[in-house]
Amino acid sequence: MAVSGLIDFHTHILPEMDDGSRSVEESLEMLSLSAKQGVAKVALTPHFYADRDNPEHFLEKRQRRYEKLCASMGEGLPQIFPGAEIAYFEGLSHMKELEAFRIQGTKALLVEMPFRPWTERLVADISDLARHSGFTVVLAHIERYDNCTTERVLKSLVYEGVLMQSNANSFLRFMSKSKAFRRLDDGMVHLLGSDCHNTGSRPPNLAEAFTAIQNKQGVQAVSSLVSRGEKLFSL
């Protein structure tokens, strides 16, 4: 069974924004690769670092790059939705421009957590953001935080309504796939993303992960992931 109707919730396809695509041409190649894999919707989530940029400048630049990419897109490519991968910083929940950082068409905020041990204060901040902001908080590439927190903390955040996004590669690499499948089985992986940056070393590869999931856990596991993604676009 071919996998189709997929949603890539984490990409660096938007050109000339960060360490992802370097040009509109490369972005179009990446979108074409995604389309061939059955991807229907792509979240454009360039990095945002509050200590390196300000929200107004980032959002203006993102809009220019988005319009430039849209103007060059032809038929047969996935729908694209601008958003951001927001690097967590203290005070995130009080940023007045937060609404503009959500993935367009959803209430989802993709947050990259720190790569250091998470403090109780940090976890409480994310929990409060999930409970009281009206946004759906999504933690990016959850497999990268294994040395920063515990399963107990992750489960507590899920209980508060936080969603966990996993990268496709975590289901494909020998060293990580066992844990990725276990988390998926435990309800600890809610969305997938390719986290693609280019067409070479980090290309779009979402279909490979969905195929691996389908082969190991069946069609229903794939359907559940796709349905959860579609639900975010219907809120």
C-alpha positions in Angstrom: 0.0 0.0 0.0 1.4 3.4 -1.0 1.5 6.0 1.7 -0.1 9.3 0.7 -1.7 12.4 2.1 1.3 12.9 4.5 2.0 16.1 6.4 5.6 17.2 7.0 5.5 19.1 10.3 9.2 20.1 10.4 11.2 21.4 7.4 13.8 24.0 6.5 12.5 24.3 2.9 11.9 28.1 3.0 14.8 29.6 1.1 17.5 31.8 2.5 16.2 31.9 6.0 18.6 29.7 8.0 20.9 26.7 7.5 18.3 25.1 5.2 17.5 25.7 1.6 19.9 28.2 -0.1 17.7 29.2 -3.0 14.2 29.0 -4.5 15.4 26.5 -6.9 16.6 24.2 -4.1 13.3 24.7 -2.3 11.4 23.7 -5.4 13.5 20.5 -5.7 12.8 19.7 -2.1 9.1 20.2 -2.6 9.2 18.0 -5.7 10.9 15.3 -3.7 8.2 15.6 -1.0 5.4 15.4 -3.6 6.9 12.2 -5.0 6.8 10.7 -1.5 3.1 11.4 -1.1 3.4 14.5 1.0 0.4 16.8 0.7 1.2 19.5 3.2 4.5 21.0 4.3 5.1 23.2 7.3 7.8 25.7 6.6 9.6 26.0 10.0 12.8 28.1 9.8 14.8 28.5 13.0 14.0 31.5 15.2 16.5 32.4 17.9 15.4 35.3 20.2 19.0 36.0 21.1 20.0 36.5 17.4 16.9 38.1 15.8 13.8 40.0 16.8 10.3 38.9 15.9 9.5 41.8 13.6 12.5 41.3 11.5 12.1 37.5 11.3 8.4 37.7 10.4 9.0 40.3 7.7 11.9 38.2 6.2 9.8 35.1 6.4 6.9 36.7 4.5 9.2 37.9 1.7 10.8 34.5 1.3 7.4 32.8 1.4 6.0 35.1 -1.3 9.0 34.6 -3.4 8.7 30.8 -3.2 4.9 30.9 -3.8 5.5 33.0 -7.0 7.7 30.2 -8.4 5.6 27.2 -7.5 3.8 25.2 -10.2 1.2 22.5 -10.0 1.6 19.2 -8.3 3.6 20.4 -5.3 2.5 20.1 -1.7 0.6 23.0 0.0 3.0 25.1 2.1 2.3 26.7 5.5 4.7 29.2 7.0 5.6 28.7 10.7 8.8 28.6 12.7 10.9 26.3 14.8 11.2 28.5 17.9 14.2 27.9 20.1 12.9 28.0 23.7 13.8 31.1 25.7 12.6 32.3 29.1 9.6 34.5 28.5 8.5 32.7 25.3 4.9 32.6 26.5 4.9 36.4 26.8 6.1 37.2 23.3 3.4 39.4 21.9 4.0 38.2 18.4 3.5 34.5 19.3 0.3 34.2 17.2 2.3 34.9 14.0 4.8 32.1 14.8 2.2 29.3 14.7 2.1 27.0 11.7 -0.4 28.7 9.4 -3.7 27.0 9.3 -3.2 25.5 12.8 -2.7 26.6 16.4 0.5 24.6 16.5 3.7 26.2 17.8 6.8 24.1 17.1 9.3 24.6 19.9 12.9 23.5 20.0 13.9 22.7 23.6 17.4 23.4 25.0 20.1 20.8 24.6 20.9 20.9 28.3 19.2 19.4 31.4 15.7 20.8 31.7 14.9 22.6 34.9 11.6 22.3 36.7 11.0 26.0 35.9 11.4 25.3 32.1 9.1 22.3 32.2 6.5 24.3 34.1 6.8 27.2 31.6 6.0 24.8 28.7 3.2 23.2 30.6 1.6 26.5 31.4 2.0 27.6 27.7 0.2 24.4 26.7 -2.6 24.8 29.2 -3.4 28.5 29.1 -2.2 30.0 25.8 -4.8 28.6 23.4 -1.9 27.2 21.3 -1.0 23.6 20.7 2.6 23.3 21.8 4.6 20.8 19.7 8.1 19.8 20.8 10.5 19.4 17.9 12.5 16.3 17.3 11.8 14.7 20.7 14.5 12.0 20.2 17.2 14.7 20.6 16.5 15.4 24.2 17.3 11.9 25.7 20.2 13.4 27.7 18.2 16.4 28.8 15.1 15.0 30.4 13.3 11.8 31.4 10.4 9.8 30.0 8.4 10.7 33.1 8.8 14.4 32.4 7.8 13.9 28.7 4.8 11.9 29.7 3.8 14.7 32.2 4.0 17.2 29.3 1.9 15.0 27.1 -0.7 14.8 29.9 -0.8 18.6 29.8 -1.6 18.5 26.1 1.9 19.0 24.6 2.4 17.0 21.3 5.7 15.3 20.5 7.2 15.6 17.0 9.7 13.0 15.9 12.1 13.1 12.9 11.8 10.6 10.2 15.4 9.5 10.7 14.7 8.3 14.2 12.6 5.5 12.7 15.3 4.6 10.1 18.6 4.6 11.9 19.7 1.5 13.7 20.7 3.2 16.9 17.4 5.1 17.4 14.6 3.2 15.7 13.9 0.7 18.6 13.2 3.6 21.0 11.3 5.5 18.3 8.9 2.6 17.7 8.5 2.0 21.4 7.6 5.7 22.0 5.1 5.5 19.1 3.5 2.4 20.6 3.3 4.2 23.9 1.5 7.2 22.5 4.6 9.4 22.9 5.0 10.4 19.2 2.2 12.4 17.7 3.6 14.0 14.5 6.4 13.3 12.1 8.7 15.7 10.3 11.6 15.2 7.9 13.6 18.2 9.3 15.0 18.4 5.8 17.6 21.0 5.1 18.7 20.3 1.5 18.5 17.8 -1.3 21.8 16.1 -0.4 22.8 15.3 3.1 19.4 16.1 4.7 16.7 15.6 2.0 13.0 15.1 2.5 12.5 11.5 3.6 9.1 11.4 5.3 7.7 8.5 3.2 10.6 6.2 4.3 9.6 6.6 7.9 5.9 6.1 7.3 6.7 3.0 5.2 8.8 1.6 8.0 6.0 2.3 10.5 3.5 0.7 8.2 5.7 -2.4 7.8 6.2 -2.8 11.5 3.0 -1.5 13.1 0.5 -1.7 10.3 -1.7 0.6 8.3 -3.6 1.8 11.4 -0.5 3.3 12.9 0.1 5.4 9.8 -3.6 6.4 9.6 -3.5 7.5 13.2 -0.5 9.8 12.6 -2.0 11.3 9.4 -5.4 11.8 11.1 -3.8 13.6 14.1 -2.0 15.9 11.7 -5.1 16.7 9.7 -7.0 17.4 13.0 -4.5 20.2 13.7 -5.5 21.8 10.5 -9.2 21.6 11.3 -9.1 23.3 14.7 
